[in-house]
Amino acid sequence: MGILKRGGNWQADVRVNGVRHRKAFKSHDEAEKWLQATKFQLKHDIPMPKESWTLKKAQDQCMKIEWEGKRSERTNLLNIRMINEFFGKYNEYLDEYDVAHVDLNSIDTEKVNEFFIFCRDVKKNKDSTINRKLACLSKIMRFAFESERLAKMPKFPRQKEPQGRLRFLTNEEESAILDYFRNTNPSIYDFTVVALDTGFRKSELLNLKDKDYTSGKLIIWTSKGDVARSITMTPRVGEIIYRRLKHKTNIFPFSKYVVRTAFENMAKDLDLPDVTPHVLRHTFGTRLAKLRVPLKNIKTLMGHRVSSTTERYMHLGEDDLASDMDLLAKEYGNCVQNVTKVA
């Protein structure tokens, strides 16, 4: 039982029946008060709270229960690596940052804000990246809090992420891109056409197999939003799928790096620096919106979990709005004349 200086905090430590209880404080006085209160609890047989976790323990437990074996596992492992770089000490032998000594209760709102500044000013992360890292840390601490291993949840800042304009292809750009790939890389030409007419993500396309093709439809069983969906093939997609399945089990038997390199070369040669494979998905969603397909249907076709994601595609331009006014005038234009006569 005692108080030790660790980093910028004072850590009070006590053992009860072989179980260690510890808590970090900003000052020695706060640590001393907690220690005296703990002694009082022991003396009067008042039940002690559960032992607090270290950051390492909380990470391991949260990973096993919440993320292990799921699509988010790899992403959160990367986020944890960044969290540990800030909160931990570098271990040369293990070549990693060690957080086994970091008491979770020492991570208060002030410390969270310091981590935010580290991500923004030192790592130069974008707002969206900072939000993902903060969300990871918040999830870990919330897990510990609900497990009664953390006394109080700190507050987490959140950066506003601007939606910006979704990049999609014009008909002229599509023709130019398809002509380019038709002449330079027929497999990427096929990939591009299928992406344009299905809205599938790059990873979904690269995972397509013969079992995902049935009765004129392509089926995605697992996706980013964990929403299964099927798409009826357009004639040109049907021709491509039928042709490619004659000789292969995988419809697109190449890696994401092959796709990325092909699009980087195309973007440079055609002077389209902002066109990436994901722009094909945006084009699919935008075209459905321009055709006045109901929002609910677009949401289903694109595999979105929430409608707010789909609403980003409802960005109608001046020409679309002008067409709507033409429809209004054609249907109800005579009503204006009647009002004028009455006046």
TORKOL-4160 file (C-alpha; in steps of 0.2 Angstrom, whole numbers, padded with zeros to 4 digits, m for minus):
343
<pt num="1" X="0000" Y="0000" Z="0000"/>
<pt num="2" X="0007" Y="0017" Z="m0005"/>
<pt num="3" X="0009" Y="0031" Z="m0017"/>
<pt num="4" X="0021" Y="0032" Z="m0031"/>
<pt num="5" X="0025" Y="0046" Z="m0044"/>
<pt num="6" X="0022" Y="0039" Z="m0062"/>
<pt num="7" X="0025" Y="0051" Z="m0076"/>
<pt num="8" X="0014" Y="0066" Z="m0073"/>
<pt num="9" X="0002" Y="0057" Z="m0061"/>
<pt num="10" X="0002" Y="0051" Z="m0043"/>
<pt num="11" X="m0003" Y="0032" Z="m0042"/>
<pt num="12" X="m0011" Y="0026" Z="m0026"/>
<pt num="13" X="m0009" Y="0007" Z="m0024"/>
<pt num="14" X="m0018" Y="m0005" Z="m0012"/>
<pt num="15" X="m0020" Y="m0024" Z="m0011"/>
<pt num="16" X="m0035" Y="m0033" Z="m0003"/>
<pt num="17" X="m0035" Y="m0052" Z="m0002"/>
<pt num="18" X="m0021" Y="m0053" Z="m0015"/>
<pt num="19" X="m0031" Y="m0042" Z="m0027"/>
<pt num="20" X="m0023" Y="m0025" Z="m0032"/>
<pt num="21" X="m0033" Y="m0009" Z="m0033"/>
<pt num="22" X="m0024" Y="0006" Z="m0040"/>
<pt num="23" X="m0029" Y="0024" Z="m0046"/>
<pt num="24" X="m0020" Y="0038" Z="m0053"/>
<pt num="25" X="m0022" Y="0056" Z="m0048"/>
<pt num="26" X="m0016" Y="0073" Z="m0053"/>
<pt num="27" X="m0009" Y="0078" Z="m0036"/>
<pt num="28" X="m0002" Y="0069" Z="m0021"/>
<pt num="29" X="m0016" Y="0076" Z="m0010"/>
<pt num="30" X="m0029" Y="0068" Z="m0021"/>
<pt num="31" X="m0020" Y="0051" Z="m0020"/>
<pt num="32" X="m0018" Y="0052" Z="m0001"/>
<pt num="33" X="m0036" Y="0056" Z="0001"/>
<pt num="34" X="m0041" Y="0040" Z="m0009"/>
<pt num="35" X="m0029" Y="0030" Z="0000"/>
<pt num="36" X="m0036" Y="0035" Z="0017"/>
<pt num="37" X="m0054" Y="0032" Z="0011"/>
<pt num="38" X="m0048" Y="0015" Z="0005"/>
<pt num="39" X="m0041" Y="0011" Z="0022"/>
<pt num="40" X="m0057" Y="0016" Z="0030"/>
<pt num="41" X="m0067" Y="0004" Z="0019"/>
<pt num="42" X="m0055" Y="m0010" Z="0023"/>
<pt num="43" X="m0056" Y="m0007" Z="0042"/>
<pt num="44" X="m0076" Y="m0007" Z="0041"/>
<pt num="45" X="m0077" Y="m0022" Z="0029"/>
<pt num="46" X="m0085" Y="m0011" Z="0016"/>
<pt num="47" X="m0084" Y="m0020" Z="m0001"/>
<pt num="48" X="m0070" Y="m0014" Z="m0012"/>
<pt num="49" X="m0073" Y="m0009" Z="m0031"/>
<pt num="50" X="m0067" Y="m0020" Z="m0044"/>
<pt num="51" X="m0048" Y="m0018" Z="m0049"/>
<pt num="52" X="m0046" Y="m0005" Z="m0062"/>
<pt num="53" X="m0039" Y="m0010" Z="m0079"/>
<pt num="54" X="m0023" Y="m0004" Z="m0088"/>
<pt num="55" X="m0025" Y="0003" Z="m0105"/>
<pt num="56" X="m0017" Y="m0014" Z="m0112"/>
<pt num="57" X="m0030" Y="m0024" Z="m0102"/>
<pt num="58" X="m0044" Y="m0014" Z="m0108"/>
<pt num="59" X="m0038" Y="m0015" Z="m0126"/>
<pt num="60" X="m0036" Y="m0034" Z="m0126"/>
<pt num="61" X="m0053" Y="m0037" Z="m0118"/>
<pt num="62" X="m0062" Y="m0025" Z="m0130"/>
<pt num="63" X="m0053" Y="m0033" Z="m0145"/>
<pt num="64" X="m0058" Y="m0051" Z="m0140"/>
<pt num="65" X="m0076" Y="m0046" Z="m0137"/>
<pt num="66" X="m0080" Y="m0033" Z="m0149"/>
<pt num="67" X="m0068" Y="m0034" Z="m0164"/>
<pt num="68" X="m0059" Y="m0050" Z="m0166"/>
<pt num="69" X="m0064" Y="m0060" Z="m0181"/>
<pt num="70" X="m0074" Y="m0045" Z="m0188"/>
<pt num="71" X="m0071" Y="m0034" Z="m0203"/>
<pt num="72" X="m0066" Y="m0020" Z="m0191"/>
<pt num="73" X="m0052" Y="m0029" Z="m0182"/>
<pt num="74" X="m0038" Y="m0024" Z="m0194"/>
<pt num="75" X="m0043" Y="m0005" Z="m0194"/>
<pt num="76" X="m0045" Y="m0005" Z="m0175"/>
<pt num="77" X="m0028" Y="m0013" Z="m0173"/>
<pt num="78" X="m0020" Y="0001" Z="m0183"/>
<pt num="79" X="m0029" Y="0014" Z="m0172"/>
<pt num="80" X="m0023" Y="0005" Z="m0156"/>
<pt num="81" X="m0005" Y="0006" Z="m0163"/>
<pt num="82" X="m0007" Y="0025" Z="m0164"/>
<pt num="83" X="m0016" Y="0026" Z="m0147"/>
<pt num="84" X="m0001" Y="0017" Z="m0139"/>
<pt num="85" X="0012" Y="0028" Z="m0148"/>
<pt num="86" X="0004" Y="0043" Z="m0138"/>
<pt num="87" X="0001" Y="0035" Z="m0121"/>
<pt num="88" X="0014" Y="0022" Z="m0120"/>
<pt num="89" X="0033" Y="0020" Z="m0119"/>
<pt num="90" X="0043" Y="0013" Z="m0133"/>
<pt num="91" X="0050" Y="m0005" Z="m0130"/>
<pt num="92" X="0065" Y="m0008" Z="m0141"/>
<pt num="93" X="0065" Y="m0027" Z="m0138"/>
<pt num="94" X="0047" Y="m0028" Z="m0144"/>
<pt num="95" X="0049" Y="m0014" Z="m0156"/>
<pt num="96" X="0032" Y="m0007" Z="m0150"/>
<pt num="97" X="0024" Y="0005" Z="m0138"/>
<pt num="98" X="0020" Y="m0003" Z="m0121"/>
<pt num="99" X="0004" Y="0003" Z="m0112"/>
<pt num="100" X="0004" Y="m0011" Z="m0099"/>
<pt num="101" X="0009" Y="0002" Z="m0086"/>
<pt num="102" X="m0005" Y="0015" Z="m0090"/>
<pt num="103" X="m0019" Y="0015" Z="m0078"/>
<pt num="104" X="m0035" Y="0018" Z="m0087"/>
<pt num="105" X="m0041" Y="0030" Z="m0074"/>
<pt num="106" X="m0027" Y="0042" Z="m0078"/>
<pt num="107" X="m0034" Y="0045" Z="m0095"/>
<pt num="108" X="m0046" Y="0060" Z="m0091"/>
<pt num="109" X="m0053" Y="0073" Z="m0103"/>
<pt num="110" X="m0037" Y="0083" Z="m0102"/>
<pt num="111" X="m0027" Y="0068" Z="m0108"/>
<pt num="112" X="m0040" Y="0064" Z="m0122"/>
<pt num="113" X="m0038" Y="0082" Z="m0128"/>
<pt num="114" X="m0019" Y="0081" Z="m0128"/>
<pt num="115" X="m0021" Y="0065" Z="m0139"/>
<pt num="116" X="m0032" Y="0075" Z="m0151"/>
<pt num="117" X="m0019" Y="0088" Z="m0153"/>
<pt num="118" X="m0006" Y="0075" Z="m0156"/>
<pt num="119" X="m0016" Y="0067" Z="m0170"/>
<pt num="120" X="m0020" Y="0084" Z="m0178"/>
<pt num="121" X="m0003" Y="0094" Z="m0175"/>
<pt num="122" X="0010" Y="0080" Z="m0175"/>
<pt num="123" X="0003" Y="0067" Z="m0186"/>
<pt num="124" X="m0006" Y="0079" Z="m0197"/>
<pt num="125" X="m0022" Y="0068" Z="m0198"/>
<pt num="126" X="m0037" Y="0073" Z="m0207"/>
<pt num="127" X="m0053" Y="0076" Z="m0197"/>
<pt num="128" X="m0061" Y="0060" Z="m0202"/>
<pt num="129" X="m0045" Y="0050" Z="m0197"/>
<pt num="130" X="m0045" Y="0059" Z="m0180"/>
<pt num="131" X="m0063" Y="0054" Z="m0177"/>
<pt num="132" X="m0059" Y="0036" Z="m0181"/>
<pt num="133" X="m0045" Y="0036" Z="m0168"/>
<pt num="134" X="m0055" Y="0045" Z="m0155"/>
<pt num="135" X="m0069" Y="0033" Z="m0158"/>
<pt num="136" X="m0058" Y="0018" Z="m0155"/>
<pt num="137" X="m0051" Y="0025" Z="m0139"/>
<pt num="138" X="m0069" Y="0029" Z="m0133"/>
<pt num="139" X="m0075" Y="0012" Z="m0137"/>
<pt num="140" X="m0061" Y="0004" Z="m0127"/>
<pt num="141" X="m0064" Y="0015" Z="m0112"/>
<pt num="142" X="m0083" Y="0013" Z="m0113"/>
<pt num="143" X="m0081" Y="m0006" Z="m0113"/>
<pt num="144" X="m0070" Y="m0004" Z="m0097"/>
<pt num="145" X="m0083" Y="0008" Z="m0089"/>
<pt num="146" X="m0097" Y="m0004" Z="m0092"/>
<pt num="147" X="m0087" Y="m0018" Z="m0085"/>
<pt num="148" X="m0084" Y="m0008" Z="m0069"/>
<pt num="149" X="m0066" Y="m0006" Z="m0072"/>
<pt num="150" X="m0066" Y="0013" Z="m0075"/>
<pt num="151" X="m0072" Y="0025" Z="m0063"/>
<pt num="152" X="m0078" Y="0039" Z="m0075"/>
<pt num="153" X="m0079" Y="0041" Z="m0094"/>
<pt num="154" X="m0069" Y="0056" Z="m0100"/>
<pt num="155" X="m0077" Y="0068" Z="m0114"/>
<pt num="156" X="m0071" Y="0065" Z="m0132"/>
<pt num="157" X="m0070" Y="0079" Z="m0144"/>
<pt num="158" X="m0077" Y="0076" Z="m0162"/>
<pt num="159" X="m0072" Y="0085" Z="m0178"/>
<pt num="160" X="m0085" Y="0090" Z="m0190"/>
<pt num="161" X="m0082" Y="0081" Z="m0207"/>
<pt num="162" X="m0087" Y="0091" Z="m0222"/>
<pt num="163" X="m0097" Y="0081" Z="m0234"/>
<pt num="164" X="m0090" Y="0090" Z="m0249"/>
<pt num="165" X="m0096" Y="0087" Z="m0267"/>
<pt num="166" X="m0096" Y="0069" Z="m0273"/>
<pt num="167" X="m0086" Y="0066" Z="m0288"/>
<pt num="168" X="m0095" Y="0056" Z="m0302"/>
<pt num="169" X="m0092" Y="0054" Z="m0320"/>
<pt num="170" X="m0100" Y="0063" Z="m0334"/>
<pt num="171" X="m0105" Y="0053" Z="m0350"/>
<pt num="172" X="m0090" Y="0060" Z="m0359"/>
<pt num="173" X="m0078" Y="0055" Z="m0345"/>
<pt num="174" X="m0085" Y="0037" Z="m0345"/>
<pt num="175" X="m0083" Y="0035" Z="m0363"/>
<pt num="176" X="m0065" Y="0041" Z="m0362"/>
<pt num="177" X="m0061" Y="0030" Z="m0348"/>
<pt num="178" X="m0069" Y="0015" Z="m0356"/>
<pt num="179" X="m0060" Y="0018" Z="m0372"/>
<pt num="180" X="m0043" Y="0019" Z="m0363"/>
<pt num="181" X="m0045" Y="0003" Z="m0354"/>
<pt num="182" X="m0052" Y="m0006" Z="m0369"/>
<pt num="183" X="m0036" Y="m0003" Z="m0378"/>
<pt num="184" X="m0024" Y="m0004" Z="m0363"/>
<pt num="185" X="m0031" Y="m0017" Z="m0351"/>
<pt num="186" X="m0047" Y="m0027" Z="m0355"/>
<pt num="187" X="m0049" Y="m0034" Z="m0338"/>
<pt num="188" X="m0049" Y="m0017" Z="m0330"/>
<pt num="189" X="m0062" Y="m0012" Z="m0344"/>
<pt num="190" X="m0073" Y="m0026" Z="m0338"/>
<pt num="191" X="m0070" Y="m0021" Z="m0320"/>
<pt num="192" X="m0075" Y="m0003" Z="m0323"/>
<pt num="193" X="m0091" Y="m0008" Z="m0333"/>
<pt num="194" X="m0097" Y="m0019" Z="m0319"/>
<pt num="195" X="m0093" Y="m0006" Z="m0306"/>
<pt num="196" X="m0102" Y="0007" Z="m0315"/>
<pt num="197" X="m0118" Y="m0003" Z="m0317"/>
<pt num="198" X="m0119" Y="m0011" Z="m0300"/>
<pt num="199" X="m0111" Y="0002" Z="m0288"/>
<pt num="200" X="m0101" Y="m0012" Z="m0280"/>
<pt num="201" X="m0086" Y="m0007" Z="m0269"/>
<pt num="202" X="m0069" Y="m0012" Z="m0276"/>
<pt num="203" X="m0067" Y="m0025" Z="m0262"/>
<pt num="204" X="m0084" Y="m0032" Z="m0266"/>
<pt num="205" X="m0080" Y="m0034" Z="m0285"/>
<pt num="206" X="m0063" Y="m0042" Z="m0281"/>
<pt num="207" X="m0072" Y="m0055" Z="m0270"/>
<pt num="208" X="m0085" Y="m0060" Z="m0283"/>
<pt num="209" X="m0085" Y="m0079" Z="m0287"/>
<pt num="210" X="m0096" Y="m0090" Z="m0298"/>
<pt num="211" X="m0107" Y="m0094" Z="m0283"/>
<pt num="212" X="m0112" Y="m0076" Z="m0282"/>
<pt num="213" X="m0120" Y="m0076" Z="m0300"/>
<pt num="214" X="m0137" Y="m0084" Z="m0301"/>
<pt num="215" X="m0153" Y="m0081" Z="m0312"/>
<pt num="216" X="m0147" Y="m0065" Z="m0320"/>
<pt num="217" X="m0141" Y="m0057" Z="m0303"/>
<pt num="218" X="m0125" Y="m0054" Z="m0294"/>
<pt num="219" X="m0126" Y="m0056" Z="m0275"/>
<pt num="220" X="m0115" Y="m0048" Z="m0261"/>
<pt num="221" X="m0116" Y="m0058" Z="m0245"/>
<pt num="222" X="m0105" Y="m0048" Z="m0234"/>
<pt num="223" X="m0101" Y="m0029" Z="m0236"/>
<pt num="224" X="m0094" Y="m0014" Z="m0227"/>
<pt num="225" X="m0111" Y="m0011" Z="m0220"/>
<pt num="226" X="m0115" Y="m0029" Z="m0216"/>
<pt num="227" X="m0130" Y="m0028" Z="m0228"/>
<pt num="228" X="m0132" Y="m0042" Z="m0240"/>
<pt num="229" X="m0140" Y="m0037" Z="m0257"/>
<pt num="230" X="m0142" Y="m0043" Z="m0275"/>
<pt num="231" X="m0141" Y="m0033" Z="m0291"/>
<pt num="232" X="m0150" Y="m0037" Z="m0307"/>
<pt num="233" X="m0137" Y="m0036" Z="m0321"/>
<pt num="234" X="m0138" Y="m0024" Z="m0335"/>
<pt num="235" X="m0135" Y="m0032" Z="m0353"/>
<pt num="236" X="m0117" Y="m0027" Z="m0354"/>
<pt num="237" X="m0113" Y="m0033" Z="m0336"/>
<pt num="238" X="m0122" Y="m0050" Z="m0340"/>
<pt num="239" X="m0111" Y="m0052" Z="m0356"/>
<pt num="240" X="m0095" Y="m0048" Z="m0346"/>
<pt num="241" X="m0099" Y="m0060" Z="m0331"/>
<pt num="242" X="m0104" Y="m0074" Z="m0343"/>
<pt num="243" X="m0088" Y="m0072" Z="m0353"/>
<pt num="244" X="m0077" Y="m0071" Z="m0338"/>
<pt num="245" X="m0085" Y="m0086" Z="m0329"/>
<pt num="246" X="m0081" Y="m0098" Z="m0344"/>
<pt num="247" X="m0063" Y="m0099" Z="m0338"/>
<pt num="248" X="m0062" Y="m0093" Z="m0320"/>
<pt num="249" X="m0070" Y="m0096" Z="m0303"/>
<pt num="250" X="m0066" Y="m0079" Z="m0297"/>
<pt num="251" X="m0073" Y="m0066" Z="m0309"/>
<pt num="252" X="m0059" Y="m0053" Z="m0306"/>
<pt num="253" X="m0044" Y="m0064" Z="m0301"/>
<pt num="254" X="m0032" Y="m0049" Z="m0297"/>
<pt num="255" X="m0027" Y="m0039" Z="m0282"/>
<pt num="256" X="m0033" Y="m0021" Z="m0277"/>
<pt num="257" X="m0015" Y="m0015" Z="m0281"/>
<pt num="258" X="m0018" Y="m0020" Z="m0299"/>
<pt num="259" X="m0034" Y="m0009" Z="m0300"/>
<pt num="260" X="m0026" Y="0005" Z="m0291"/>
<pt num="261" X="m0011" Y="0005" Z="m0302"/>
<pt num="262" X="m0022" Y="0005" Z="m0318"/>
<pt num="263" X="m0033" Y="0019" Z="m0312"/>
<pt num="264" X="m0017" Y="0030" Z="m0307"/>
<pt num="265" X="m0010" Y="0027" Z="m0324"/>
<pt num="266" X="m0027" Y="0031" Z="m0332"/>
<pt num="267" X="m0030" Y="0047" Z="m0322"/>
<pt num="268" X="m0012" Y="0053" Z="m0327"/>
<pt num="269" X="m0014" Y="0050" Z="m0345"/>
<pt num="270" X="m0032" Y="0057" Z="m0347"/>
<pt num="271" X="m0029" Y="0071" Z="m0335"/>
<pt num="272" X="m0042" Y="0065" Z="m0323"/>
<pt num="273" X="m0032" Y="0066" Z="m0306"/>
<pt num="274" X="m0048" Y="0065" Z="m0295"/>
<pt num="275" X="m0055" Y="0049" Z="m0303"/>
<pt num="276" X="m0052" Y="0034" Z="m0292"/>
<pt num="277" X="m0061" Y="0017" Z="m0292"/>
<pt num="278" X="m0073" Y="0023" Z="m0279"/>
<pt num="279" X="m0079" Y="0037" Z="m0291"/>
<pt num="280" X="m0088" Y="0023" Z="m0301"/>
<pt num="281" X="m0099" Y="0019" Z="m0286"/>
<pt num="282" X="m0103" Y="0037" Z="m0284"/>
<pt num="283" X="m0108" Y="0038" Z="m0302"/>
<pt num="284" X="m0120" Y="0023" Z="m0300"/>
<pt num="285" X="m0128" Y="0031" Z="m0285"/>
<pt num="286" X="m0129" Y="0048" Z="m0294"/>
<pt num="287" X="m0137" Y="0041" Z="m0309"/>
<pt num="288" X="m0150" Y="0033" Z="m0300"/>
<pt num="289" X="m0154" Y="0049" Z="m0291"/>
<pt num="290" X="m0155" Y="0058" Z="m0307"/>
<pt num="291" X="m0167" Y="0045" Z="m0314"/>
<pt num="292" X="m0178" Y="0049" Z="m0299"/>
<pt num="293" X="m0177" Y="0032" Z="m0291"/>
<pt num="294" X="m0184" Y="0033" Z="m0274"/>
<pt num="295" X="m0172" Y="0035" Z="m0260"/>
<pt num="296" X="m0177" Y="0019" Z="m0251"/>
<pt num="297" X="m0173" Y="0009" Z="m0267"/>
<pt num="298" X="m0156" Y="0018" Z="m0269"/>
<pt num="299" X="m0151" Y="0014" Z="m0251"/>
<pt num="300" X="m0155" Y="m0005" Z="m0254"/>
<pt num="301" X="m0146" Y="m0006" Z="m0271"/>
<pt num="302" X="m0130" Y="0002" Z="m0263"/>
<pt num="303" X="m0131" Y="m0008" Z="m0247"/>
<pt num="304" X="m0131" Y="0007" Z="m0235"/>
<pt num="305" X="m0137" Y="0004" Z="m0217"/>
<pt num="306" X="m0144" Y="0022" Z="m0215"/>
<pt num="307" X="m0153" Y="0034" Z="m0226"/>
<pt num="308" X="m0142" Y="0048" Z="m0222"/>
<pt num="309" X="m0128" Y="0040" Z="m0232"/>
<pt num="310" X="m0139" Y="0038" Z="m0247"/>
<pt num="311" X="m0145" Y="0056" Z="m0246"/>
<pt num="312" X="m0128" Y="0062" Z="m0251"/>
<pt num="313" X="m0132" Y="0056" Z="m0269"/>
<pt num="314" X="m0147" Y="0067" Z="m0270"/>
<pt num="315" X="m0137" Y="0082" Z="m0276"/>
<pt num="316" X="m0147" Y="0088" Z="m0291"/>
<pt num="317" X="m0139" Y="0101" Z="m0302"/>
<pt num="318" X="m0147" Y="0117" Z="m0310"/>
<pt num="319" X="m0152" Y="0106" Z="m0326"/>
<pt num="320" X="m0161" Y="0094" Z="m0315"/>
<pt num="321" X="m0170" Y="0108" Z="m0306"/>
<pt num="322" X="m0175" Y="0116" Z="m0322"/>
<pt num="323" X="m0182" Y="0100" Z="m0328"/>
<pt num="324" X="m0193" Y="0099" Z="m0313"/>
<pt num="325" X="m0200" Y="0116" Z="m0316"/>
<pt num="326" X="m0204" Y="0111" Z="m0334"/>
<pt num="327" X="m0214" Y="0097" Z="m0327"/>
<pt num="328" X="m0223" Y="0108" Z="m0315"/>
<pt num="329" X="m0227" Y="0121" Z="m0329"/>
<pt num="330" X="m0233" Y="0107" Z="m0341"/>
<pt num="331" X="m0244" Y="0099" Z="m0328"/>
<pt num="332" X="m0251" Y="0115" Z="m0319"/>
<pt num="333" X="m0247" Y="0130" Z="m0330"/>
<pt num="334" X="m0265" Y="0133" Z="m0334"/>
<pt num="335" X="m0269" Y="0136" Z="m0316"/>
<pt num="336" X="m0258" Y="0152" Z="m0317"/>
<pt num="337" X="m0268" Y="0158" Z="m0331"/>
<pt num="338" X="m0284" Y="0155" Z="m0322"/>
<pt num="339" X="m0279" Y="0164" Z="m0307"/>
<pt num="340" X="m0274" Y="0179" Z="m0318"/>
<pt num="341" X="m0291" Y="0179" Z="m0326"/>
<pt num="342" X="m0299" Y="0179" Z="m0309"/>
<pt num="343" X="m0288" Y="0194" Z="m0303"/>
